Amino acid sequence: MTVNGQRVDLEVQVCNEGDYPERVMYYWAREFSSALLTGQSYSALPRTIIISIIDFPLFDCEEYHSFFQPLEAARHTLLSDKMGFHFYELSKLPVEVGQDNMLLLWLSLFKAETEEELEKIKEMEVPVMSQAINAYYTITASSEFREKERLRAKARHDEAQALYNADRNAKIGIARNLLEMNLPHDQIAKATDLTLEEISKL
């Protein structure tokens, strides 16, 4: 989306699947490069910002907000203000949030996992937050949303099952190779986490 002439990409990530900084830089490169139309000069490229709201710790610091721009390593001279990365780590938010701090209120809304946490925000009687929570309740009450959630949960279950089966098949393959080498069953069990009964069946 475009905000005040800047391209802004908002990313929300619940689980750390690895390589998140590289993933964010890829998003930025895609957004930045696609903004230049044929025949335009490079100066026409807009300031492009990636905002990441993440529900896992990423940086070794206490601050919940980190902002990155390209700087010269020794002098810290800014190369260009057209690249920027905001990271908001939800796990580092303060416990108490005042009703006058809109940024922390919105982040707390993203962090909320229970109706009690949502109601606590709603009790502050900040109109825009109440509207957002009411809209959330309306959406989640729809049959279409519940069906999407069911399919999403099923997909997560199927993925976990597939990973479990792949891991188990790999262990069985290793156990068979070790059996051919006449390794004692107890050592194979220790190496593969299979039970002695499972190994005997092989």
Backbone as a ProteinNet text record, in pm:
[ID]
protein_1_A
[PRIMARY]
MTVNGQRVDLEVQVCNEGDYPERVMYYWAREFSSALLTGQSYSALPRTIIISIIDFPLFDCEEYHSFFQPLEAARHTLLSDKMGFHFYELSKLPVEVGQDNMLLLWLSLFKAETEEELEKIKEMEVPVMSQAINAYYTITASSEFREKERLRAKARHDEAQALYNADRNAKIGIARNLLEMNLPHDQIAKATDLTLEEISKL
[TERTIARY]
84.6	0	89	30.5	104.1	51.8	143.3	109.3	199.8	141.4	219	332.3	302.5	401.1	503.3	492.2	584.4	514.8	592	539.1	560.1	452.9	459	404.1	482.1	439.1	433.4	315	297.7	297	389.2	399.2	371.3	288.2	260.3	304.5	395.7	450.8	438.9	372	350.4	466.1	510.1	615.7	744.8	855.2	986	1022.3	1008.9	1038.9	1181.9	1262	1401.7	1421.3	1540.1	1579.6	1483.3	1425.6	1326.4	1386.5	1504.6	1560.8	1580.7	1628.1	1646.3	1512	1412.2	1277.9	1225.8	1248.9	1203.8	1277.4	1406.8	1482.9	1436	1396.4	1340.5	1211.2	1123.7	998.6	1028	1126.8	1160.5	1209.4	1299.4	1354.8	1245.5	1150.2	1039.4	952.9	919.3	836.7	909.9	1035.6	1113.4	1134.2	1174	1205	1080.5	966.8	844.6	782.5	834.8	777.3	826.6	934.5	993.7	930.3	863.2	800.2	900.8	873.3	961.2	981.8	1108	1140.5	1161.6	1127.6	1147.6	1292.8	1337.5	1472.5	1470.6	1587.8	1595.8	1550	1560	1517.8	1367.5	1292.9	1148.3	1110.2	1207.9	1177.1	1131.6	1021.2	968.6	1040	1031.2	1078.2	992.7	1058.4	987.6	1020.9	917.6	932.4	862.4	929.4	867.6	844.9	721	687	654.5	730.6	710.4	661.1	545.6	493.4	510.6	599.2	637	611.1	562.6	528.9	637.6	762.1	876.3	994.5	1086.8	1204	1299.8	1348.2	1437.2	1574.1	1577	1703.2	1737.4	1866.6	1914.9	1914	1793.3	1778.6	1647.1	1628.9	1507.1	1398	1436.7	1340.4	1248.9	1121.7	1026.8	1031	1088.7	1093.7	1238	1266	1397.7	1376.4	1461.4	1450.7	1587.4	1590.2	1715.3	1710.4	1825.9	1848	1991.4	2024.9	2163.2	2256	2353.6	2449.2	2591.2	2681.7	2823.7	2872.6	2948.2	2980.2	3056.4	3152.4	3234.2	3176.9	3133.7	3088.4	2938.2	2864.8	2719.1	2648	2708.7	2645.6	2533.7	2418.9	2305.2	2329.1	2317.8	2333.2	2211.5	2092.8	1968.5	1856.1	1759.4	1644.7	1531.3	1558.6	1453.9	1440	1523.8	1514.1	1495.7	1396.4	1375.7	1300.9	1341.2	1278.9	1241	1111.6	1063.4	1029.6	1077.5	1043.2	979.4	861.7	793.8	780.7	852.5	852.6	747.6	637.9	525.8	561.6	655	691.3	762.1	805.2	878.1	793.5	663.7	578.1	566.8	553.5	532.7	399.4	392.4	270.8	156.6	185.8	84.1	94.7	-17.7	-22.9	-126	-85	-175.8	-267	-384.1	-481.7	-441.8	-338.6	-294.3	-183.4	-135.8	-28.6	-89.3	-126.7	-198.2	-114.4	15.9	101.4	99.6	121.2	121.8	-16.1	-121.2	-256.1	-278.5	-239.1	-254.2	-169.1	-46.4	40.5	-17	-74.9	-137.7	-256.7	-324.8	-437.2	-388.1	-275.1	-215.9	-171.2	-124.4	-70.7	-180.6	-298.4	-405.8	-441.6	-451.8	-482.8	-615.1	-667.7	-791.8	-893.5	-1020.3	-1125.4	-1104.2	-1046.1	-1019.9	-922.4	-819.4	-721.3	-785	-872.4	-943	-1034.3	-1104.7	-1196.5	-1120.6	-1000.2	-918.6	-884.5	-854.1	-826.4	-954.7	-1065.6	-1193.5	-1238.1	-1205.9	-1245.8	-1177.3	-1071	-1004.1	-1087.7	-1189.9	-1285	-1217.7	-1121.5	-1062.3	-1146.1	-1219.5	-1317.2	-1264.3	-1148	-1098.3	-1064.9	-1019	-986.7	-1114.9	-1216.7	-1345.7	-1404.4	-1391.8	-1442	-1367.7	-1235.2	-1154.7	-1191.9	-1212.7	-1246.8	-1386.4	-1480.2	-1615.1	-1613.7	-1530.6	-1517.9	-1460.3	-1363.5	-1303.6	-1409.5	-1490.6	-1595.8	-1694.3	-1727.9	-1822.2	-1765.8	-1637.9	-1574.5	-1562.8	-1516.1	-1493.3	-1623.3	-1734	-1863	-1921.7	-1866.9	-1923.8	-1887.6	-1976.6	-1953.6	-1836.9	-1820.3	-1710	-1575.5	-1563.2	-1438.5	-1410.7	-1514.9	-1496.2	-1451.9	-1505.2	-1465	-1319.6	-1278.3	-1138.4	-1045.1	-1086.7	-1006.8	-996.6	-1107.2	-1105.4	-1008.7	-1011.8	-921.9	-776.5	-755.7	-619.9	-564.7	-649.4	-607.9	-579.5	-663.6	-642.8	-511.9	-481.2	-356.3	-236	-244.2	-134.4	-117.8	-231.2	-226.7	-166.3	-210	-158.8	-8.3	35.1	178.2	258.4	207.2	276.4	283.1	174.1	170.2	269.1	277.2	370.3	514.6	545.1	680.4	712.7	612.7	631.4	658.6	580.9	598.4	734	776.6	906.2	1018.9	1008.6	1110.6	1114	997.4	989.9	1047.2	1013.2	1065.9	1218.3	1270.7	1416.3	1481.7	1419.9	1474.2	1469	1361.3	1349.3	1456.3	1480.9	1586.4	1723.3	1751.5	1879.4	1887.9	1778.4	1777.4	1803.7	1745.2	1767	1913.9	1973.5	2115.9	2202.1	2169.3	2247	2225.6	2105.2	2079	2163.4	2178	2261.5	2407.8	2445.3	2583.7	2597.5	2487.5	2484.3	2512.4	2466.7	2482.3	2379.8	2413	2318.5	2191.4	2078	1949.8	1943.3	2004.1	1997.3	2071.4	2180.7	2254.3	2175.3	2106.6	2023.3	1908.1	1850.1	1740.9	1788.4	1910.1	1964.5	1992.9	2036.1	2071.5	1949.9	1838.3	1722.2	1598.9	1600.8	1483.1	1367.3	1393.2	1290.7	1293.9	1182.2	1178.8	1242.6	1279.8	1337.7	1235.7	1107.8	1004.3	995.9	1003.6	998	1118.5	1233.3	1354.4	1346.4	1289.9	1275.8	1184.5	1081.9	988.9	1056.6	1161.1	1232.7	1316.1
-118.2	0	124.3	238.4	363.9	456.1	506.7	596.1	717.7	835.6	960.4	949.8	889.3	877	767	693	582.7	449.7	352.1	215.8	147.4	91.5	26.9	-114.4	-210.8	-350.6	-396.5	-436.3	-482.1	-634.1	-692	-836.7	-875.8	-977.3	-1030.9	-1176.3	-1209.8	-1344.5	-1399.7	-1514.2	-1573.7	-1663.7	-1749.9	-1847.2	-1810.4	-1837.4	-1814.9	-1937.1	-1923.5	-2033.6	-2025.8	-1935.5	-1922.3	-1821.6	-1762	-1670.1	-1552.2	-1506.6	-1400.4	-1268.9	-1225.4	-1100.9	-1108.4	-1223.2	-1238.5	-1234.4	-1294	-1293.3	-1150.1	-1069.8	-931	-850.6	-875.4	-803	-841.6	-966.3	-1009.6	-935.4	-925.6	-851.4	-707.2	-646.6	-507	-494.4	-582.9	-576.9	-591.5	-678.7	-700	-574.7	-516.5	-395.6	-277.9	-261.4	-146.3	-152.1	-267.7	-278.9	-271.6	-317.9	-316.7	-177.3	-81.3	53.6	138.3	94.9	174.5	136.8	232.5	209.5	227	167.3	177.6	324.7	361.6	498.6	594.4	552.2	641.1	637.7	747.1	750.6	686.7	647.9	581.7	672.8	804.4	898	890	830.7	818.4	703.4	620.9	509.6	564.7	513.4	566.3	508.1	578.5	523.9	400.4	289.2	162.2	108.5	86.8	46.8	-87.9	-177.4	-303.5	-297.3	-319.5	-322.6	-466.7	-520.9	-659.8	-662.7	-722.4	-747.7	-896.2	-930.3	-1071	-1117.3	-1237.9	-1293.6	-1388.4	-1350.8	-1428.3	-1333.1	-1361.9	-1275	-1293.2	-1182.1	-1188.3	-1129.1	-1022.1	-953.6	-964.2	-961.3	-972.7	-834.3	-788.2	-657.7	-658.1	-557.7	-548.4	-468.8	-383.2	-297.3	-379	-341.9	-413.8	-363.3	-243.5	-186	-169.7	-217.2	-199.3	-143.5	-48.5	10.7	5.6	-42.9	-58.1	22.6	87.3	154.5	126.3	140.1	114.4	229.4	198.5	298	253.6	349.5	318.4	261.6	153.9	76.5	156.1	239.2	311.1	448.6	523.2	661.9	672.2	563.2	560	662.6	692.1	781.7	707.2	771.9	710.6	702.7	582.1	563.1	616.3	579.5	623.9	605.4	697.5	682.6	606.4	552	480.3	334.5	291.1	155.5	164.3	94.2	93.4	-30.4	-81.2	-201.2	-175.7	-182.8	-173.6	-314	-349	-477.1	-448.9	-506.6	-495.7	-635.8	-661.1	-793.3	-795.2	-865.1	-864.4	-920.8	-1014.6	-1077	-979.3	-863.9	-765.7	-644.4	-648.5	-535.1	-519.5	-396.1	-377.6	-436.5	-477.8	-540	-439.4	-319.6	-215.6	-119	-92.5	-1.2	106.4	233	343.8	367.8	424.6	445.7	556.3	635	743.2	699.3	576.2	527.2	436.5	498.3	424.2	312.3	335	231.1	106.3	123.8	7.7	-56.7	22.4	-34.4	-125.7	-79.2	-162.3	-288.5	-274.1	-392.2	-489.2	-437.1	-522.6	-596.7	-531.6	-597.3	-714.9	-696.2	-806.6	-919.4	-882.5	-982.5	-1060.9	-1000.9	-1061.9	-1201.1	-1296.5	-1434.7	-1482.8	-1409.1	-1451	-1336.6	-1372.8	-1270.9	-1178.4	-1232.2	-1149.6	-1037.6	-1070.2	-968.7	-864.6	-909	-815.1	-723.3	-781.7	-702.2	-601	-636.7	-543.8	-419.9	-442.2	-329.3	-249.5	-319.7	-253.6	-168.1	-212.1	-139.2	-3.7	18.1	148.1	255.4	209.8	299	395.7	341.3	416.3	380.1	475.8	443.4	357.2	391.1	315.9	171.9	149.7	13.6	-67.1	-3.8	-71.5	-110.5	-21.6	-50.8	-169.1	-171.6	-280.3	-413.8	-414.6	-538.2	-585.3	-492.4	-528.3	-587.1	-528	-580.3	-720.5	-744.4	-877.9	-979.3	-942.8	-1033.2	-1065.2	-965.3	-984.6	-1082.5	-1064.6	-1149.8	-1293.9	-1310	-1445.4	-1520.7	-1448.3	-1515	-1571.1	-1532.2	-1577	-1722.4	-1792.6	-1933.3	-1946.3	-1846.3	-1849.5	-1846.9	-1762.6	-1753.7	-1885.5	-1942.7	-2068.7	-2180.8	-2181.6	-2284.1	-2265.5	-2140.1	-2112.7	-2153.9	-2127.3	-2167.9	-2319.8	-2388.6	-2535.6	-2589.7	-2532.7	-2576.3	-2543.8	-2428	-2390	-2485.5	-2519.6	-2613.5	-2750.9	-2794.1	-2923	-2923.1	-2813.1	-2803.9	-2813.2	-2745.9	-2753	-2895.7	-2962.5	-3101.6	-3192.9	-3176	-3259.7	-3239.2	-3113	-3084.3	-3149.5	-3140.2	-3201.3	-3353	-3412.4	-3557.1	-3598.9	-3519.1	-3549.4	-3543.3	-3443.3	-3431.6	-3548.4	-3589	-3703	-3830	-3852.8	-3972.7	-3973.3	-3857.2	-3847.8	-3877.9	-3824.6	-3847.6	-3995.4	-4054	-4195.8	-4284.8	-4256.9	-4335.6	-4326.1	-4206.2	-4188.2	-4272.6	-4274.8	-4354.1	-4503.8	-4546.4	-4688.2	-4725.4	-4635.3	-4660.3	-4674.1	-4586.4	-4593.3	-4723.3	-4759.7	-4882.6	-5005.4	-5009.9	-5124	-5133.2	-5017.4	-5016.9	-5065.6	-5024.2	-5066.1	-5214.6	-5265.5	-5409	-5491.3	-5442.4	-5512.2	-5513.8	-5416	-5411.2	-5491.7	-5563.4	-5648.4	-5572.5	-5447.3	-5368.8	-5418.9	-5423.5	-5469.2	-5383.7	-5448.8	-5380.5	-5261.5	-5274.4	-5164.8	-5040.9	-5061.5	-4947.7	-4882.1	-4963.4	-4909.4	-4827.5	-4879.1	-4807	-4671.1	-4667.9	-4542.1	-4445.1	-4497.7	-4412.1	-4358.4	-4432.6	-4394.9	-4353.1	-4373	-4346.1	-4441	-4550	-4652.9	-4748	-4815.4	-4910.4	-5042.6	-5125.1	-5256.1	-5341.9	-5328.1	-5404.7	-5363.6	-5235.1	-5186	-5237.4	-5238.2	-5284.2	-5434	-5511	-5655.7	-5686.7	-5606	-5626	-5602	-5518.6	-5492	-5611
0	0	0	-39.4	-43.3	66	149.7	259.8	251.8	232.6	223.1	121.2	6.6	-99.9	-79.1	30.1	58.7	32.4	-13.6	-23.8	110.6	164.5	295.2	283.3	330	330.1	475.3	521.3	658.4	661.2	739	752.6	896.5	915.7	1049.1	1049.4	1140.9	1145.2	1286.9	1301.2	1432.9	1473.5	1382.4	1413.1	1342.1	1409	1348.5	1264.5	1133.8	1043.2	989.8	1047.1	1007.3	895.2	890.5	783	768.6	879.5	866.9	815.6	862	806.7	655	605.2	460.4	387.5	448.9	390.7	378.8	482.4	482.1	375.4	361.8	259.2	119.4	101.9	-27.1	-56.5	44.5	26.9	-14.5	55.7	24.6	-119.7	-162	-297.6	-401.8	-376.3	-469.6	-480.6	-364.7	-364.7	-428.8	-395	-441.9	-592.8	-643	-785.8	-872.8	-820.9	-901.7	-911.6	-835	-835.8	-952.9	-1017.8	-1125.9	-1259.2	-1319.8	-1448.8	-1561.9	-1675.6	-1792.4	-1829.4	-1843.9	-1883.9	-1768.4	-1644.6	-1530.5	-1483.2	-1423.2	-1366.3	-1228.2	-1180.5	-1050.5	-937.2	-960.2	-855.6	-829.5	-923.7	-907.2	-814.3	-779.3	-688.3	-553.4	-499.3	-373.1	-251	-141.5	-14.2	15.2	42.9	63	201.4	279.4	419.3	441.5	512.1	553.2	703.8	745.3	887.9	925.4	1017.2	1059.9	1203.7	1223.9	1358.1	1383.4	1475.2	1493	1636.3	1649	1780.3	1829.3	1806.6	1856.1	1870.9	1963.3	1978.9	1860.7	1807.2	1691.4	1722.2	1800.4	1828.9	1977.4	2006	2143.4	2208.7	2240.9	2304.7	2382.2	2468.2	2547.2	2475.9	2381.6	2314.1	2222.4	2221.2	2135.3	1991.8	1969.5	1835	1789.4	1667.7	1605.7	1465.2	1425.9	1292.6	1225.3	1100.6	1026.8	897.4	867	739.8	697.5	566.8	524.4	564.9	652	700.8	669.9	649.5	635.6	768.7	763.9	884.1	990	950.9	1048.4	1082.3	981.1	1002.8	1027.4	1001.9	1019.2	930.5	814.2	718	645.7	635.4	569.5	419.3	362.9	219	144.8	192.2	130.9	230.8	229.5	319	251.6	133.8	60.4	102.9	195.5	250.1	400.6	452.9	597.4	642.4	756.8	812	957.8	987.5	1125.7	1173.8	1292.8	1354.5	1490.3	1513.1	1642.3	1700	1809.7	1872.5	1984	1960.2	2053.5	2190.7	2194.4	2322.4	2416.3	2364.7	2445.9	2483.2	2450.5	2484.2	2636.1	2685.7	2829.9	2873.4	2998	3050.4	3055.3	3103.9	3115.9	2998.7	2935.4	2821.5	2849.6	2834.7	2858.9	2739.8	2765.3	2659.3	2562.8	2597.1	2508.8	2413.1	2427.9	2340.4	2233	2119.5	2015.9	1955	1937.7	1879.8	1966.5	2097.5	2186.9	2197.4	2186.8	2189.3	2068.6	1950.4	1830.2	1839.7	1888.6	1902.4	2005	2112.4	2213.3	2154.9	2061.1	1994.3	1909.9	1841.2	1764.7	1856.8	1976.1	2068.9	2141	2155.7	2234.1	2182.2	2273.9	2237.7	2297.2	2394.1	2458.8	2455.6	2476.6	2482.6	2601.4	2710.3	2828.1	2794.9	2715.2	2676.6	2584.8	2496.5	2408.9	2489.4	2586.6	2668.6	2753.8	2797.6	2876.1	2793.4	2665.1	2575.1	2551.9	2534.5	2507.4	2624.7	2746.2	2866.9	2878.6	2803.1	2805.3	2735.7	2660.6	2595.3	2496.8	2422.3	2310.8	2188.7	2129.9	2024.8	1912	1855.7	1739.9	1778	1901.3	1944.4	1964.5	2020.3	2037.8	1903.2	1805.1	1670.9	1609.6	1627.6	1572	1636.6	1767.5	1837.9	1798.5	1786	1742	1601	1513.4	1376.5	1378.1	1467.9	1481.2	1524.2	1623.8	1669.7	1557.3	1477.6	1367	1263.9	1230.7	1129.8	1179.2	1303.2	1355.5	1381.2	1390.7	1413.1	1285	1169.5	1042.1	1013.5	945.6	910.3	812.6	726	629	700.1	803.5	879.8	952.4	1015.1	1088.4	994.9	873	776.3	735.5	715.9	681.3	794.7	918.1	1034	1042.6	1012.9	1015.5	911.5	790.5	683.5	716.9	780.7	819.5	924.8	1022.8	1126.6	1067.8	972.7	906.8	829.1	762	685.9	778.7	895.6	993.2	1044.7	1070.7	1118.8	1012.4	887.9	778.7	759.3	772.5	757.4	868.7	991.8	1105.5	1089.3	1041.7	1020.7	912.1	805.7	696.7	745.4	827.7	882.1	975	1055.6	1146.2	1066.2	960.2	877.8	808.4	759	691.4	788.9	911.3	1013.4	1052.3	1067.4	1105.4	995.5	870.5	758.9	750.5	779.9	778.1	887.7	1006.7	1117.7	1086.4	1023.3	986.1	884.3	789.2	689.7	754	850.8	922.5	1001.9	1068	1148.9	1061.4	943	852.7	811.9	783.5	746.4	862	983.4	1100.3	1130	1102.1	1119.9	1023.7	900.8	802.9	844.9	927	978.4	1107.1	1145.1	1264.7	1393.9	1399.7	1522.3	1624.3	1753.4	1856	1856.5	1885.7	1881.8	1977.1	2096.2	2192.8	2142.4	2069.7	2013.4	1899.5	1821.1	1712.4	1771.6	1880.7	1946.1	1995.5	2051	2101.4	1986.3	1873.6	1759.6	1685.2	1689.6	1606.7	1686	1818.8	1903.5	1874.7	1801.8	1782.7	1902.8	1929.7	2040.1	1994.7	2093	2061.7	1987	2022.7	1954.7	1806.1	1779.1	1641.1	1562.1	1626.5	1558.3	1529.7	1624.9	1604.9	1487.1	1468.6	1357.6	1221.9	1221.1	1096.5	1055.7
[MASK]
++++++++++++++++++++++++++++++++++++++++++++++++++++++++++++++++++++++++++++++++++++++++++++++++++++++++++++++++++++++++++++++++++++++++++++++++++++++++++++++++++++++++++++++++++++++++++++++++++++++++++

